[in-house]
Amino acid sequence: MRTLVTILLLSCLFGTSIFAATKKKPAQPNILIFYVDDLGWMDLACQGSEFYETPAIDQLANEGIRFTQGYTAHPRCVPARYGVMTGKYPARGPAPGGKGMVAEDVTIAEALQDGGYATFFTGKWHLLFRDKEGNMPQNQGFDVNVAGGAAGAPPTYFYPYRKGESTPSGRKGYKKDEIHGLEDGKEGEYITDRLTDETVEFMTEHVKKNTDEPFFVFLSHYGVHTPFEAKPELVAKYEAKLAKMKYELPEYEKTITGDNKLRQDFPVYAAMIESVDQSMAKIQTTLENLGIEDNTIIIFTADNGGLSTRGNTRQLATSNYPLRYGKGWLYEGGIREAFIVKWPGQTKAGSVSDALVSGTDIYPTVLGMAGLKQRPNDHLDGLDVTNAIKGNKFERNAPLFWHSPMGRPGSTGDSNSSAVRLGNYKLIDWYDEGRIELFNLKDDIGESRDLSSSMPAKASELHHLVKEWRQSINAVKLDPSKNKWQKK
């Protein structure tokens, strides 16, 4: 008995269980994608924020590689998620303006499932096409789906996650889809914590099986999307911090259509970010306690830029400065994202890379990490960027494209546009307006100097590229007069 007690005490001291010490180690690495909603490029301390506190995510960057030029496939939720799940530009999808995927799309989960992975999804799915249920996570390669459905945001972040329920802030829930699958929650439960707990439970139960089967987890947080709701104690913390902050920039600048926020000064939003960071801390601790930290890859990124612009009077969340504008726009503030990878034994701790990587690259890259065969007919546009993640020489010789055919001038203030980046240069084609803008992002990250007139040859080269690309994939646009999708 004394020997058993000693072993138990030692296991507690080292943060692992007896079982974890004797478990089988899968030949392939476990893979966990930690996906955040509406998180701006500057919304992490390791990215430069002085107001938000993100020690766990900062630690991930210190243990892995942080990309300074990571991109999303689209400046809005649904198309960006389509890009990650399929490895394809959203403009190839059934409705690139944000109407989901179809069952025929082959997802990253299906490829990993075919490769012997146990697959798990929890959180924001938001990819149902025309309200059809045939492409729920469990129909697209995930063995387990917890709470993934049609909802793009929770009616409230506090249990119960239903329409019209009162929240701790006293406001009513939005008239949005209810969150199903979390009905057994407890009063005061916060959805960011609940999704984390569901992920922890899956990983723990999987390891208990002592199987050779690796797992693929997609933790898709609703945070930090609207509605703006956070734990009162964290809000109070940031209210106190805000009282001591000093800002050089004004709170807003005027755009063509409205306002752009220039300060990170919203305590509720800061508290929401800290809850997401607490989720990362719990995930990291769980991996360590299960004894699988050294065989688990973590990929951290987000779906689109922070909500910083408006065409109406909506409340804004954050500032993406020095990037221009935010969610909805094809300026850098709408599409450049925090992109952090920890690949134990492969990434150099604390490394920083300026390689160009995109959400569409995650699918083929994960296959490369898992030692599985590439499926180029599925992930048509993504590249395997494992060399960049390992710190090896990597040059993206192919252009990156974006197509945003359903602007929201009254909401986030943006208009219909396409964009292309090749090397240091990026061109935005405001095709409905018949104008273009050209920027050298190496010298002008804030996109303040339009070079289209002074560099006509470069502008013509990139404009031709983006027009040819739109035609080659048969991209669509929204006909404002008919409010219907038209082939472009």
Number of C-alpha atoms within 10 A of each C-alpha: 6 7 8 9 10 11 14 14 12 14 17 13 10 10 14 20 18 14 14 19 13 10 18 16 18 16 12 19 23 24 23 21 19 20 22 23 24 28 26 31 32 25 27 23 15 20 17 11 16 13 19 24 20 23 17 19 23 19 16 23 23 18 19 26 26 28 21 19 17 22 29 29 30 35 28 22 26 25 31 26 30 31 30 25 24 29 30 27 26 30 26 19 22 17 21 26 22 25 18 26 31 20 15 8 18 19 25 25 26 21 23 23 19 12 17 15 25 20 24 24 27 24 29 29 25 23 28 22 19 12 12 14 15 14 20 22 27 18 13 22 23 24 17 16 20 20 21 22 24 22 20 22 24 25 26 29 27 25 22 23 24 22 17 15 16 17 19 14 11 8 13 15 20 17 11 16 16 22 26 14 13 16 12 8 15 12 9 13 15 20 24 23 17 19 23 23 15 19 24 19 12 18 21 16 10 15 21 14 11 15 12 15 19 24 23 26 23 21 23 23 25 24 28 28 21 21 18 20 22 27 19 12 10 18 20 14 14 21 17 11 14 15 9 8 11 8 10 7 11 9 14 15 13 11 14 10 17 19 21 27 25 23 19 25 23 20 23 21 27 27 26 23 23 25 23 24 20 19 25 21 18 18 22 20 16 20 18 17 19 20 22 23 19 14 19 22 24 22 21 22 23 29 33 33 37 31 27 29 37 27 18 14 11 11 15 20 25 26 30 30 22 15 23 21 33 33 29 31 27 28 23 26 31 31 30 30 31 26 22 27 21 25 25 17 12 16 21 17 18 15 17 17 17 12 19 22 26 26 28 30 26 25 28 29 21 24 19 16 18 19 13 17 11 17 15 13 10 18 25 16 22 25 21 19 23 21 15 20 27 19 16 11 9 16 12 14 9 11 15 22 23 23 29 27 23 20 17 15 18 15 16 25 24 27 21 21 22 22 24 23 22 16 16 12 19 25 29 24 23 16 14 11 10 7 11 20 18 27 23 19 17 10 11 15 17 19 21 12 14 15 18 18 12 10 12 11 11 17 22 14 11 22 23 11 18 23 17 12 16 19 12 10 13 14 21 24 23 19 14 9 6 8 9 10 16 12 11 13
